[in-house]
Amino acid sequence: MAVKLHRCRNVWVKIGGHPCWKVQKALDEQGVNYEVVKEKYFGPRDETVRRTGQRGFPWVEFEDGSVYREESKDMAQRIGEGKLTEAPRSQPPTASAA
């Protein structure tokens, strides 16, 4: 399963308390194939809000376009338990009719 990890641009921060690193490390430890999508650190996060309903990082985008977002400690725990595929997902937004 290939997923996209949407996280802040501060990929160099690799400490346990950093939410984005916590989830990325869990993905690494479980051998999950993922692509990092670096998002804005400051300013509007329109895509994140549109896709997750909130401004927080990180979030995971699945191949079908659905997304998974929880608090990072909960995400890391679920991933660490090998249950990423069972994560609650929100569906991709539909294109509005023109």
KOLLOMAR-472402 format. One record per atom (N, C-alpha, C): residue in one letter; residue number from 1; x, y, z. Coordinates in pm, 1 decimal. Each point is the difference from the previous one (the first is absolute). Layout:
! KOLLOMAR-472402
<pt><resn>A</resn><resi>NUM</resi><u>X</u><v>Y</v><w>Z</w></pt>
...
***
This chain:
! KOLLOMAR-472402
<pt><resn>M</resn><resi>1</resi><u>84.6</u><v>-117.2</v><w>0.0</w></pt>
<pt><resn>M</resn><resi>1</resi><u>-84.6</u><v>117.2</v><w>0.0</w></pt>
<pt><resn>M</resn><resi>1</resi><u>89.2</u><v>123.7</v><w>0.0</w></pt>
<pt><resn>A</resn><resi>2</resi><u>-16.8</u><v>85.3</v><w>-97.6</w></pt>
<pt><resn>A</resn><resi>2</resi><u>72.3</u><v>126.7</v><w>-4.3</w></pt>
<pt><resn>A</resn><resi>2</resi><u>-94.0</u><v>109.6</v><w>48.1</w></pt>
<pt><resn>V</resn><resi>3</resi><u>48.1</u><v>80.7</v><w>93.0</w></pt>
<pt><resn>V</resn><resi>3</resi><u>-79.0</u><v>111.3</v><w>51.2</w></pt>
<pt><resn>V</resn><resi>3</resi><u>83.6</u><v>126.5</v><w>-8.7</w></pt>
<pt><resn>K</resn><resi>4</resi><u>-65.6</u><v>112.4</v><w>21.6</w></pt>
<pt><resn>K</resn><resi>4</resi><u>70.4</u><v>127.6</v><w>6.3</w></pt>
<pt><resn>K</resn><resi>4</resi><u>-11.3</u><v>52.2</v><w>141.7</w></pt>
<pt><resn>L</resn><resi>5</resi><u>113.8</u><v>36.1</v><w>58.5</w></pt>
<pt><resn>L</resn><resi>5</resi><u>3.8</u><v>60.8</v><w>131.4</w></pt>
<pt><resn>L</resn><resi>5</resi><u>10.9</u><v>150.3</v><w>-19.0</w></pt>
<pt><resn>H</resn><resi>6</resi><u>-104.6</u><v>71.0</v><w>32.5</w></pt>
<pt><resn>H</resn><resi>6</resi><u>0.9</u><v>146.1</v><w>-6.3</w></pt>
<pt><resn>H</resn><resi>6</resi><u>49.3</u><v>49.8</v><w>135.1</w></pt>
<pt><resn>R</resn><resi>7</resi><u>110.8</u><v>72.0</v><w>-4.3</w></pt>
<pt><resn>R</resn><resi>7</resi><u>63.7</u><v>45.7</v><w>122.4</w></pt>
<pt><resn>R</resn><resi>7</resi><u>61.8</u><v>137.2</v><w>-20.3</w></pt>
<pt><resn>C</resn><resi>8</resi><u>49.0</u><v>59.5</v><w>107.0</w></pt>
<pt><resn>C</resn><resi>8</resi><u>64.1</u><v>130.8</v><w>-11.8</w></pt>
<pt><resn>C</resn><resi>8</resi><u>133.0</u><v>-13.4</v><w>-73.9</w></pt>
<pt><resn>R</resn><resi>9</resi><u>52.9</u><v>111.5</v><w>-42.8</w></pt>
<pt><resn>R</resn><resi>9</resi><u>126.1</u><v>1.8</v><w>-75.0</w></pt>
<pt><resn>R</resn><resi>9</resi><u>122.4</u><v>-28.2</v><w>86.9</w></pt>
<pt><resn>N</resn><resi>10</resi><u>-15.8</u><v>-0.2</v><w>130.3</w></pt>
<pt><resn>N</resn><resi>10</resi><u>113.7</u><v>-16.7</v><w>90.8</w></pt>
<pt><resn>N</resn><resi>10</resi><u>40.0</u><v>-146.8</v><w>12.7</w></pt>
<pt><resn>V</resn><resi>11</resi><u>37.0</u><v>-61.0</v><w>-111.2</w></pt>
<pt><resn>V</resn><resi>11</resi><u>33.8</u><v>-142.7</v><w>0.5</w></pt>
<pt><resn>V</resn><resi>11</resi><u>127.8</u><v>-29.3</v><w>78.1</w></pt>
<pt><resn>W</resn><resi>12</resi><u>78.2</u><v>101.1</v><w>28.2</w></pt>
<pt><resn>W</resn><resi>12</resi><u>124.0</u><v>-17.7</v><w>74.6</w></pt>
<pt><resn>W</resn><resi>12</resi><u>-25.3</u><v>-17.1</v><w>149.6</w></pt>
<pt><resn>V</resn><resi>13</resi><u>-119.7</u><v>36.8</v><w>47.8</w></pt>
<pt><resn>V</resn><resi>13</resi><u>-31.3</u><v>-14.0</v><w>142.7</w></pt>
<pt><resn>V</resn><resi>13</resi><u>-36.1</u><v>-146.1</v><w>27.1</w></pt>
<pt><resn>K</resn><resi>14</resi><u>86.7</u><v>-66.7</v><w>73.5</w></pt>
<pt><resn>K</resn><resi>14</resi><u>-19.7</u><v>-142.6</v><w>27.5</w></pt>
<pt><resn>K</resn><resi>14</resi><u>9.6</u><v>-25.3</v><w>149.8</w></pt>
<pt><resn>I</resn><resi>15</resi><u>-96.1</u><v>59.0</v><w>71.3</w></pt>
<pt><resn>I</resn><resi>15</resi><u>-8.6</u><v>-21.0</v><w>144.2</w></pt>
<pt><resn>I</resn><resi>15</resi><u>-136.1</u><v>-60.1</v><w>30.7</w></pt>
<pt><resn>G</resn><resi>16</resi><u>-7.6</u><v>-76.9</v><w>105.8</w></pt>
<pt><resn>G</resn><resi>16</resi><u>-120.8</u><v>-73.6</v><w>33.6</w></pt>
<pt><resn>G</resn><resi>16</resi><u>-126.1</u><v>82.6</v><w>13.4</w></pt>
<pt><resn>G</resn><resi>17</resi><u>11.4</u><v>124.8</v><w>45.6</w></pt>
<pt><resn>G</resn><resi>17</resi><u>-117.6</u><v>82.1</v><w>21.2</w></pt>
<pt><resn>G</resn><resi>17</resi><u>-54.9</u><v>66.5</v><w>-124.6</w></pt>
<pt><resn>H</resn><resi>18</resi><u>73.2</u><v>-4.0</v><w>-109.7</w></pt>
<pt><resn>H</resn><resi>18</resi><u>-45.6</u><v>66.1</v><w>-122.8</w></pt>
<pt><resn>H</resn><resi>18</resi><u>-106.3</u><v>-86.6</v><w>-67.1</w></pt>
<pt><resn>P</resn><resi>19</resi><u>-121.0</u><v>52.0</v><w>-16.4</w></pt>
<pt><resn>P</resn><resi>19</resi><u>-110.6</u><v>-82.0</v><w>-50.9</w></pt>
<pt><resn>P</resn><resi>19</resi><u>27.6</u><v>-63.3</v><w>-136.4</w></pt>
<pt><resn>C</resn><resi>20</resi><u>56.0</u><v>76.5</v><w>-91.0</w></pt>
<pt><resn>C</resn><resi>20</resi><u>23.7</u><v>-53.6</v><w>-134.3</w></pt>
<pt><resn>C</resn><resi>20</resi><u>104.4</u><v>-111.2</v><w>3.1</w></pt>
<pt><resn>W</resn><resi>21</resi><u>106.2</u><v>20.8</v><w>77.4</w></pt>
<pt><resn>W</resn><resi>21</resi><u>103.9</u><v>-102.2</v><w>8.8</w></pt>
<pt><resn>W</resn><resi>21</resi><u>-52.3</u><v>-126.2</v><w>66.8</w></pt>
<pt><resn>K</resn><resi>22</resi><u>-82.8</u><v>17.4</v><w>102.5</w></pt>
<pt><resn>K</resn><resi>22</resi><u>-55.2</u><v>-114.3</v><w>72.5</w></pt>
<pt><resn>K</resn><resi>22</resi><u>-72.3</u><v>-95.0</v><w>-96.0</w></pt>
<pt><resn>V</resn><resi>23</resi><u>-81.0</u><v>56.4</v><w>-89.2</w></pt>
<pt><resn>V</resn><resi>23</resi><u>-76.2</u><v>-81.2</v><w>-94.9</w></pt>
<pt><resn>V</resn><resi>23</resi><u>91.5</u><v>-54.8</v><w>-109.2</w></pt>
<pt><resn>Q</resn><resi>24</resi><u>91.4</u><v>82.2</v><w>-49.5</w></pt>
<pt><resn>Q</resn><resi>24</resi><u>92.1</u><v>-46.7</v><w>-103.6</w></pt>
<pt><resn>Q</resn><resi>24</resi><u>86.1</u><v>-115.1</v><w>51.9</w></pt>
<pt><resn>K</resn><resi>25</resi><u>45.9</u><v>10.9</v><w>123.2</w></pt>
<pt><resn>K</resn><resi>25</resi><u>81.7</u><v>-105.6</v><w>59.5</w></pt>
<pt><resn>K</resn><resi>25</resi><u>-80.5</u><v>-129.9</v><w>12.1</w></pt>
<pt><resn>A</resn><resi>26</resi><u>-126.9</u><v>11.0</v><w>39.0</w></pt>
<pt><resn>A</resn><resi>26</resi><u>-85.2</u><v>-119.4</v><w>10.5</w></pt>
<pt><resn>A</resn><resi>26</resi><u>-16.5</u><v>-66.6</v><w>-136.5</w></pt>
<pt><resn>L</resn><resi>27</resi><u>-18.1</u><v>80.9</v><w>-104.2</w></pt>
<pt><resn>L</resn><resi>27</resi><u>-10.7</u><v>-54.6</v><w>-136.2</w></pt>
<pt><resn>L</resn><resi>27</resi><u>128.9</u><v>-73.3</v><w>-37.7</w></pt>
<pt><resn>D</resn><resi>28</resi><u>114.0</u><v>63.2</v><w>31.1</w></pt>
<pt><resn>D</resn><resi>28</resi><u>129.9</u><v>-62.1</v><w>-29.5</w></pt>
<pt><resn>D</resn><resi>28</resi><u>14.0</u><v>-133.5</v><w>72.7</w></pt>
<pt><resn>E</resn><resi>29</resi><u>-32.7</u><v>-1.2</v><w>128.4</w></pt>
<pt><resn>E</resn><resi>29</resi><u>17.1</u><v>-120.7</v><w>80.6</w></pt>
<pt><resn>E</resn><resi>29</resi><u>-90.4</u><v>-114.4</v><w>-46.4</w></pt>
<pt><resn>Q</resn><resi>30</resi><u>-114.4</u><v>33.4</v><w>-58.1</w></pt>
<pt><resn>Q</resn><resi>30</resi><u>-92.1</u><v>-102.5</v><w>-49.0</w></pt>
<pt><resn>Q</resn><resi>30</resi><u>27.2</u><v>-37.4</v><w>-145.4</w></pt>
<pt><resn>G</resn><resi>31</resi><u>95.1</u><v>68.6</v><w>-62.7</w></pt>
<pt><resn>G</resn><resi>31</resi><u>34.8</u><v>-30.4</v><w>-138.3</w></pt>
<pt><resn>G</resn><resi>31</resi><u>-107.7</u><v>41.4</v><w>-100.1</w></pt>
<pt><resn>V</resn><resi>32</resi><u>-77.1</u><v>102.4</v><w>35.9</w></pt>
<pt><resn>V</resn><resi>32</resi><u>-105.3</u><v>48.8</v><w>-89.4</w></pt>
<pt><resn>V</resn><resi>32</resi><u>63.9</u><v>83.0</v><w>-111.5</w></pt>
<pt><resn>N</resn><resi>33</resi><u>-38.5</u><v>-28.6</v><w>-123.5</w></pt>
<pt><resn>N</resn><resi>33</resi><u>47.8</u><v>75.2</v><w>-114.6</w></pt>
<pt><resn>N</resn><resi>33</resi><u>-77.7</u><v>131.5</v><w>-5.3</w></pt>
<pt><resn>Y</resn><resi>34</resi><u>70.6</u><v>112.8</v><w>9.3</w></pt>
<pt><resn>Y</resn><resi>34</resi><u>-67.4</u><v>129.4</v><w>0.1</w></pt>
<pt><resn>Y</resn><resi>34</resi><u>83.5</u><v>105.0</v><w>-71.4</w></pt>
<pt><resn>E</resn><resi>35</resi><u>-68.9</u><v>104.3</v><w>-39.2</w></pt>
<pt><resn>E</resn><resi>35</resi><u>63.0</u><v>117.2</v><w>-61.4</w></pt>
<pt><resn>E</resn><resi>35</resi><u>-24.0</u><v>116.6</v><w>94.2</w></pt>
<pt><resn>V</resn><resi>36</resi><u>102.3</u><v>81.4</v><w>24.7</w></pt>
<pt><resn>V</resn><resi>36</resi><u>-15.5</u><v>117.6</v><w>85.0</w></pt>
<pt><resn>V</resn><resi>36</resi><u>-47.2</u><v>116.6</v><w>-85.7</w></pt>
<pt><resn>V</resn><resi>37</resi><u>-106.1</u><v>64.4</v><w>44.2</w></pt>
<pt><resn>V</resn><resi>37</resi><u>-50.3</u><v>121.9</v><w>-63.1</w></pt>
<pt><resn>V</resn><resi>37</resi><u>23.1</u><v>111.5</v><w>101.1</w></pt>
<pt><resn>K</resn><resi>38</resi><u>94.4</u><v>88.2</v><w>-31.0</w></pt>
<pt><resn>K</resn><resi>38</resi><u>33.2</u><v>109.1</v><w>90.8</w></pt>
<pt><resn>K</resn><resi>38</resi><u>-100.8</u><v>112.8</v><w>-17.7</w></pt>
<pt><resn>E</resn><resi>39</resi><u>-64.2</u><v>35.4</v><w>109.0</w></pt>
<pt><resn>E</resn><resi>39</resi><u>-102.2</u><v>104.0</v><w>-1.0</w></pt>
<pt><resn>E</resn><resi>39</resi><u>53.7</u><v>127.4</v><w>64.8</w></pt>
<pt><resn>K</resn><resi>40</resi><u>-73.4</u><v>109.4</v><w>-16.1</w></pt>
<pt><resn>K</resn><resi>40</resi><u>36.6</u><v>127.1</v><w>61.7</w></pt>
<pt><resn>K</resn><resi>40</resi><u>7.6</u><v>-14.7</v><w>150.8</w></pt>
<pt><resn>Y</resn><resi>41</resi><u>98.7</u><v>64.8</v><w>58.9</w></pt>
<pt><resn>Y</resn><resi>41</resi><u>9.0</u><v>-0.7</v><w>144.8</w></pt>
<pt><resn>Y</resn><resi>41</resi><u>-83.5</u><v>113.7</v><w>57.9</w></pt>
<pt><resn>F</resn><resi>42</resi><u>9.7</u><v>117.9</v><w>-61.1</w></pt>
<pt><resn>F</resn><resi>42</resi><u>-75.8</u><v>116.9</v><w>43.3</w></pt>
<pt><resn>F</resn><resi>42</resi><u>-101.1</u><v>37.4</v><w>-107.6</w></pt>
<pt><resn>G</resn><resi>43</resi><u>-96.3</u><v>79.9</v><w>39.7</w></pt>
<pt><resn>G</resn><resi>43</resi><u>-96.9</u><v>51.8</v><w>-96.0</w></pt>
<pt><resn>G</resn><resi>43</resi><u>-117.2</u><v>-93.0</v><w>-20.7</w></pt>
<pt><resn>P</resn><resi>44</resi><u>-83.6</u><v>35.7</v><w>-96.1</w></pt>
<pt><resn>P</resn><resi>44</resi><u>-119.8</u><v>-80.9</v><w>-24.7</w></pt>
<pt><resn>P</resn><resi>44</resi><u>37.2</u><v>-140.6</v><w>-47.5</w></pt>
<pt><resn>R</resn><resi>45</resi><u>-79.3</u><v>-91.9</v><w>40.6</w></pt>
<pt><resn>R</resn><resi>45</resi><u>19.7</u><v>-139.5</v><w>-40.1</w></pt>
<pt><resn>R</resn><resi>45</resi><u>-129.2</u><v>-47.3</v><w>-65.3</w></pt>
<pt><resn>D</resn><resi>46</resi><u>-33.0</u><v>66.8</v><w>-108.6</w></pt>
<pt><resn>D</resn><resi>46</resi><u>-128.6</u><v>-22.3</v><w>-65.1</w></pt>
<pt><resn>D</resn><resi>46</resi><u>-23.2</u><v>-146.1</v><w>-36.7</w></pt>
<pt><resn>E</resn><resi>47</resi><u>99.3</u><v>-65.7</v><w>-57.8</w></pt>
<pt><resn>E</resn><resi>47</resi><u>-16.0</u><v>-139.4</v><w>-42.8</w></pt>
<pt><resn>E</resn><resi>47</resi><u>-20.4</u><v>-91.7</v><w>121.0</w></pt>
<pt><resn>T</resn><resi>48</resi><u>76.7</u><v>22.8</v><w>104.6</w></pt>
<pt><resn>T</resn><resi>48</resi><u>-13.3</u><v>-80.7</v><w>121.5</w></pt>
<pt><resn>T</resn><resi>48</resi><u>-138.6</u><v>18.2</v><w>61.0</w></pt>
<pt><resn>V</resn><resi>49</resi><u>-46.3</u><v>123.5</v><w>8.8</w></pt>
<pt><resn>V</resn><resi>49</resi><u>-132.4</u><v>26.5</v><w>56.2</w></pt>
<pt><resn>V</resn><resi>49</resi><u>-107.7</u><v>-62.3</v><w>-87.9</w></pt>
<pt><resn>R</resn><resi>50</resi><u>14.1</u><v>14.1</v><w>-130.8</w></pt>
<pt><resn>R</resn><resi>50</resi><u>-99.0</u><v>-55.2</v><w>-92.2</w></pt>
<pt><resn>R</resn><resi>50</resi><u>-7.6</u><v>-151.7</v><w>10.7</w></pt>
<pt><resn>R</resn><resi>51</resi><u>115.2</u><v>-63.4</v><w>15.5</w></pt>
<pt><resn>R</resn><resi>51</resi><u>4.8</u><v>-146.8</v><w>0.1</w></pt>
<pt><resn>R</resn><resi>51</resi><u>-27.1</u><v>-62.0</v><w>136.1</w></pt>
<pt><resn>T</resn><resi>52</resi><u>39.2</u><v>68.9</v><w>109.6</w></pt>
<pt><resn>T</resn><resi>52</resi><u>-12.4</u><v>-60.4</v><w>132.6</w></pt>
<pt><resn>T</resn><resi>52</resi><u>-99.1</u><v>71.4</v><w>91.2</w></pt>
<pt><resn>G</resn><resi>53</resi><u>-37.1</u><v>122.2</v><w>-34.8</w></pt>
<pt><resn>G</resn><resi>53</resi><u>-89.2</u><v>76.8</v><w>85.7</w></pt>
<pt><resn>G</resn><resi>53</resi><u>71.8</u><v>73.0</v><w>112.0</w></pt>
<pt><resn>Q</resn><resi>54</resi><u>132.9</u><v>-5.9</v><w>0.7</w></pt>
<pt><resn>Q</resn><resi>54</resi><u>79.0</u><v>69.7</v><w>101.5</w></pt>
<pt><resn>Q</resn><resi>54</resi><u>134.2</u><v>42.0</v><w>-57.6</w></pt>
<pt><resn>R</resn><resi>55</resi><u>76.5</u><v>78.5</v><w>75.1</w></pt>
<pt><resn>R</resn><resi>55</resi><u>127.8</u><v>51.4</v><w>-49.5</w></pt>
<pt><resn>R</resn><resi>55</resi><u>119.4</u><v>-87.0</v><w>39.5</w></pt>
<pt><resn>G</resn><resi>56</resi><u>-19.5</u><v>-98.0</v><w>85.9</w></pt>
<pt><resn>G</resn><resi>56</resi><u>110.9</u><v>-73.8</v><w>58.7</w></pt>
<pt><resn>G</resn><resi>56</resi><u>67.6</u><v>-100.1</v><w>-92.3</w></pt>
<pt><resn>F</resn><resi>57</resi><u>130.3</u><v>-14.9</v><w>22.4</w></pt>
<pt><resn>F</resn><resi>57</resi><u>80.3</u><v>-103.0</v><w>-64.1</w></pt>
<pt><resn>F</resn><resi>57</resi><u>34.2</u><v>-103.6</v><w>105.7</w></pt>
<pt><resn>P</resn><resi>58</resi><u>34.0</u><v>-117.4</v><w>-39.2</w></pt>
<pt><resn>P</resn><resi>58</resi><u>1.9</u><v>-56.2</v><w>-134.8</w></pt>
<pt><resn>P</resn><resi>58</resi><u>-134.6</u><v>-62.9</v><w>-33.8</w></pt>
<pt><resn>W</resn><resi>59</resi><u>-11.6</u><v>-38.6</v><w>-126.7</w></pt>
<pt><resn>W</resn><resi>59</resi><u>-114.5</u><v>-78.7</v><w>-44.1</w></pt>
<pt><resn>W</resn><resi>59</resi><u>44.5</u><v>-90.7</v><w>-112.8</w></pt>
<pt><resn>V</resn><resi>60</resi><u>-73.7</u><v>-109.1</v><w>-16.7</w></pt>
<pt><resn>V</resn><resi>60</resi><u>35.5</u><v>-101.3</v><w>-98.3</w></pt>
<pt><resn>V</resn><resi>60</resi><u>-105.9</u><v>-2.4</v><w>-108.5</w></pt>
<pt><resn>E</resn><resi>61</resi><u>47.4</u><v>-4.0</v><w>-124.0</w></pt>
<pt><resn>E</resn><resi>61</resi><u>-88.6</u><v>-12.2</v><w>-115.5</w></pt>
<pt><resn>E</resn><resi>61</resi><u>21.2</u><v>-138.0</v><w>-61.2</w></pt>
<pt><resn>F</resn><resi>62</resi><u>-110.1</u><v>-74.1</v><w>-15.6</w></pt>
<pt><resn>F</resn><resi>62</resi><u>7.0</u><v>-133.0</v><w>-58.7</w></pt>
<pt><resn>F</resn><resi>62</resi><u>-12.7</u><v>7.1</v><w>-151.3</w></pt>
<pt><resn>E</resn><resi>63</resi><u>31.0</u><v>-110.6</v><w>-65.8</w></pt>
<pt><resn>E</resn><resi>63</resi><u>-2.1</u><v>-5.7</v><w>-146.6</w></pt>
<pt><resn>E</resn><resi>63</resi><u>-134.6</u><v>38.1</v><w>-59.0</w></pt>
<pt><resn>D</resn><resi>64</resi><u>-109.2</u><v>-29.6</v><w>71.7</w></pt>
<pt><resn>D</resn><resi>64</resi><u>-133.5</u><v>31.6</v><w>-52.0</w></pt>
<pt><resn>D</resn><resi>64</resi><u>-40.7</u><v>144.3</v><w>25.2</w></pt>
<pt><resn>G</resn><resi>65</resi><u>89.2</u><v>80.1</v><w>60.3</w></pt>
<pt><resn>G</resn><resi>65</resi><u>-27.5</u><v>140.7</v><w>26.2</w></pt>
<pt><resn>G</resn><resi>65</resi><u>-58.8</u><v>27.0</v><w>137.5</w></pt>
<pt><resn>S</resn><resi>66</resi><u>-36.1</u><v>-105.8</v><w>74.0</w></pt>
<pt><resn>S</resn><resi>66</resi><u>-52.9</u><v>19.8</v><w>134.6</w></pt>
<pt><resn>S</resn><resi>66</resi><u>114.7</u><v>40.9</v><w>92.8</w></pt>
<pt><resn>V</resn><resi>67</resi><u>-34.6</u><v>62.8</v><w>112.1</w></pt>
<pt><resn>V</resn><resi>67</resi><u>101.9</u><v>49.7</v><w>91.8</w></pt>
<pt><resn>V</resn><resi>67</resi><u>-25.9</u><v>-48.0</v><w>142.5</w></pt>
<pt><resn>Y</resn><resi>68</resi><u>107.9</u><v>-7.0</v><w>74.6</w></pt>
<pt><resn>Y</resn><resi>68</resi><u>-2.8</u><v>-40.2</v><w>140.3</w></pt>
<pt><resn>Y</resn><resi>68</resi><u>71.5</u><v>106.5</v><w>80.7</w></pt>
<pt><resn>R</resn><resi>69</resi><u>-68.5</u><v>50.7</v><w>103.3</w></pt>
<pt><resn>R</resn><resi>69</resi><u>59.1</u><v>101.2</v><w>87.1</w></pt>
<pt><resn>R</resn><resi>69</resi><u>-51.0</u><v>-19.9</v><w>141.8</w></pt>
<pt><resn>E</resn><resi>70</resi><u>91.4</u><v>-15.2</v><w>93.3</w></pt>
<pt><resn>E</resn><resi>70</resi><u>-27.2</u><v>-2.6</v><w>143.4</w></pt>
<pt><resn>E</resn><resi>70</resi><u>116.1</u><v>72.4</v><w>66.2</w></pt>
<pt><resn>E</resn><resi>71</resi><u>-1.9</u><v>7.7</v><w>130.1</w></pt>
<pt><resn>E</resn><resi>71</resi><u>116.0</u><v>52.3</v><w>70.8</w></pt>
<pt><resn>E</resn><resi>71</resi><u>118.8</u><v>-90.2</v><w>-32.7</w></pt>
<pt><resn>S</resn><resi>72</resi><u>118.2</u><v>58.0</v><w>-8.0</w></pt>
<pt><resn>S</resn><resi>72</resi><u>117.7</u><v>-75.6</v><w>-44.9</w></pt>
<pt><resn>S</resn><resi>72</resi><u>28.8</u><v>-121.3</v><w>88.1</w></pt>
<pt><resn>K</resn><resi>73</resi><u>-19.9</u><v>11.1</v><w>130.5</w></pt>
<pt><resn>K</resn><resi>73</resi><u>27.4</u><v>-115.5</v><w>87.4</w></pt>
<pt><resn>K</resn><resi>73</resi><u>-94.7</u><v>-114.8</v><w>-32.9</w></pt>
<pt><resn>D</resn><resi>74</resi><u>-124.6</u><v>32.3</v><w>-33.4</w></pt>
<pt><resn>D</resn><resi>74</resi><u>-96.4</u><v>-103.4</v><w>-36.9</w></pt>
<pt><resn>D</resn><resi>74</resi><u>31.7</u><v>-59.2</v><w>-136.8</w></pt>
<pt><resn>M</resn><resi>75</resi><u>42.8</u><v>87.1</v><w>-92.1</w></pt>
<pt><resn>M</resn><resi>75</resi><u>39.6</u><v>-48.7</v><w>-132.3</w></pt>
<pt><resn>M</resn><resi>75</resi><u>120.3</u><v>-93.6</v><w>12.2</w></pt>
<pt><resn>A</resn><resi>76</resi><u>100.5</u><v>42.1</v><w>76.4</w></pt>
<pt><resn>A</resn><resi>76</resi><u>121.4</u><v>-80.9</v><w>15.8</w></pt>
<pt><resn>A</resn><resi>76</resi><u>-32.7</u><v>-133.9</v><w>65.7</w></pt>
<pt><resn>Q</resn><resi>77</resi><u>-89.6</u><v>0.6</v><w>97.1</w></pt>
<pt><resn>Q</resn><resi>77</resi><u>-37.5</u><v>-124.3</v><w>66.1</w></pt>
<pt><resn>Q</resn><resi>77</resi><u>-69.8</u><v>-94.4</v><w>-97.6</w></pt>
<pt><resn>R</resn><resi>78</resi><u>-95.4</u><v>51.6</v><w>-76.1</w></pt>
<pt><resn>R</resn><resi>78</resi><u>-73.2</u><v>-82.7</v><w>-96.1</w></pt>
<pt><resn>R</resn><resi>78</resi><u>96.0</u><v>-57.5</v><w>-104.3</w></pt>
<pt><resn>I</resn><resi>79</resi><u>88.3</u><v>82.9</v><w>-51.0</w></pt>
<pt><resn>I</resn><resi>79</resi><u>97.1</u><v>-45.5</v><w>-100.1</w></pt>
<pt><resn>I</resn><resi>79</resi><u>92.2</u><v>-105.0</v><w>61.9</w></pt>
<pt><resn>G</resn><resi>80</resi><u>46.9</u><v>26.5</v><w>123.8</w></pt>
<pt><resn>G</resn><resi>80</resi><u>87.8</u><v>-93.4</v><w>69.4</w></pt>
<pt><resn>G</resn><resi>80</resi><u>-64.0</u><v>-135.5</v><w>24.8</w></pt>
<pt><resn>E</resn><resi>81</resi><u>-131.5</u><v>-1.0</v><w>13.1</w></pt>
<pt><resn>E</resn><resi>81</resi><u>-73.7</u><v>-124.9</v><w>19.2</w></pt>
<pt><resn>E</resn><resi>81</resi><u>-30.9</u><v>-69.8</v><w>-132.3</w></pt>
<pt><resn>G</resn><resi>82</resi><u>44.8</u><v>61.1</v><w>-109.3</w></pt>
<pt><resn>G</resn><resi>82</resi><u>-23.8</u><v>-59.4</v><w>-131.8</w></pt>
<pt><resn>G</resn><resi>82</resi><u>-143.9</u><v>14.8</v><w>-47.2</w></pt>
<pt><resn>K</resn><resi>83</resi><u>-69.9</u><v>102.4</v><w>47.6</w></pt>
<pt><resn>K</resn><resi>83</resi><u>-141.0</u><v>16.8</v><w>-31.3</w></pt>
<pt><resn>K</resn><resi>83</resi><u>-29.8</u><v>125.0</v><w>-83.0</w></pt>
<pt><resn>L</resn><resi>84</resi><u>96.2</u><v>44.1</v><w>-78.2</w></pt>
<pt><resn>L</resn><resi>84</resi><u>-22.1</u><v>118.8</v><w>-82.1</w></pt>
<pt><resn>L</resn><resi>84</resi><u>-115.9</u><v>-18.6</v><w>-96.5</w></pt>
<pt><resn>T</resn><resi>85</resi><u>-11.2</u><v>-117.3</v><w>-58.0</w></pt>
<pt><resn>T</resn><resi>85</resi><u>-107.7</u><v>-23.4</v><w>-97.0</w></pt>
<pt><resn>T</resn><resi>85</resi><u>-137.6</u><v>2.1</v><w>65.2</w></pt>
<pt><resn>E</resn><resi>86</resi><u>-6.1</u><v>-15.7</v><w>132.2</w></pt>
<pt><resn>E</resn><resi>86</resi><u>-126.7</u><v>2.7</v><w>72.2</w></pt>
<pt><resn>E</resn><resi>86</resi><u>-34.1</u><v>139.0</v><w>52.5</w></pt>
<pt><resn>A</resn><resi>87</resi><u>84.1</u><v>98.5</v><w>-29.1</w></pt>
<pt><resn>A</resn><resi>87</resi><u>-19.9</u><v>135.5</v><w>51.8</w></pt>
<pt><resn>A</resn><resi>87</resi><u>-129.5</u><v>61.5</v><w>-53.3</w></pt>
<pt><resn>P</resn><resi>88</resi><u>-66.2</u><v>80.3</v><w>84.0</w></pt>
<pt><resn>P</resn><resi>88</resi><u>-118.7</u><v>70.2</v><w>-48.3</w></pt>
<pt><resn>P</resn><resi>88</resi><u>41.1</u><v>99.7</v><w>-107.6</w></pt>
<pt><resn>R</resn><resi>89</resi><u>-73.2</u><v>1.6</v><w>-108.2</w></pt>
<pt><resn>R</resn><resi>89</resi><u>36.5</u><v>85.7</v><w>-113.4</w></pt>
<pt><resn>R</resn><resi>89</resi><u>-113.7</u><v>93.0</v><w>-36.9</w></pt>
<pt><resn>S</resn><resi>90</resi><u>38.4</u><v>115.9</v><w>-48.7</w></pt>
<pt><resn>S</resn><resi>90</resi><u>-98.7</u><v>87.3</v><w>-62.3</w></pt>
<pt><resn>S</resn><resi>90</resi><u>23.9</u><v>-6.9</v><w>-149.6</w></pt>
<pt><resn>Q</resn><resi>91</resi><u>-106.1</u><v>5.4</v><w>-72.4</w></pt>
<pt><resn>Q</resn><resi>91</resi><u>6.8</u><v>-15.7</v><w>-145.1</w></pt>
<pt><resn>Q</resn><resi>91</resi><u>47.3</u><v>128.7</v><w>-66.8</w></pt>
<pt><resn>P</resn><resi>92</resi><u>56.5</u><v>-12.8</v><w>-119.7</w></pt>
<pt><resn>P</resn><resi>92</resi><u>46.1</u><v>118.8</v><w>-71.3</w></pt>
<pt><resn>P</resn><resi>92</resi><u>-118.5</u><v>90.4</v><w>-31.3</w></pt>
<pt><resn>P</resn><resi>93</resi><u>23.3</u><v>130.6</v><w>3.0</w></pt>
<pt><resn>P</resn><resi>93</resi><u>-108.1</u><v>91.8</v><w>-34.0</w></pt>
<pt><resn>P</resn><resi>93</resi><u>-40.6</u><v>-18.9</v><w>-145.5</w></pt>
<pt><resn>T</resn><resi>94</resi><u>-127.2</u><v>17.6</v><w>-26.6</w></pt>
<pt><resn>T</resn><resi>94</resi><u>-46.9</u><v>-11.7</v><w>-137.6</w></pt>
<pt><resn>T</resn><resi>94</resi><u>8.6</u><v>136.2</v><w>-68.5</w></pt>
<pt><resn>A</resn><resi>95</resi><u>22.2</u><v>-4.5</v><w>-128.1</w></pt>
<pt><resn>A</resn><resi>95</resi><u>6.5</u><v>124.5</v><w>-77.6</w></pt>
<pt><resn>A</resn><resi>95</resi><u>-139.1</u><v>61.8</v><w>-2.3</w></pt>
<pt><resn>S</resn><resi>96</resi><u>-4.8</u><v>129.6</v><w>21.4</w></pt>
<pt><resn>S</resn><resi>96</resi><u>-130.6</u><v>65.5</v><w>-2.4</w></pt>
<pt><resn>S</resn><resi>96</resi><u>-44.3</u><v>21.3</v><w>-144.3</w></pt>
<pt><resn>A</resn><resi>97</resi><u>-127.6</u><v>-8.0</v><w>-19.2</w></pt>
<pt><resn>A</resn><resi>97</resi><u>-55.9</u><v>16.1</v><w>-134.7</w></pt>
<pt><resn>A</resn><resi>97</resi><u>16.3</u><v>145.1</v><w>-44.5</w></pt>
<pt><resn>A</resn><resi>98</resi><u>37.9</u><v>17.5</v><w>-124.8</w></pt>
<pt><resn>A</resn><resi>98</resi><u>23.1</u><v>134.5</v><w>-53.1</w></pt>
<pt><resn>A</resn><resi>98</resi><u>-125.0</u><v>55.0</v><w>-64.2</w></pt>
***
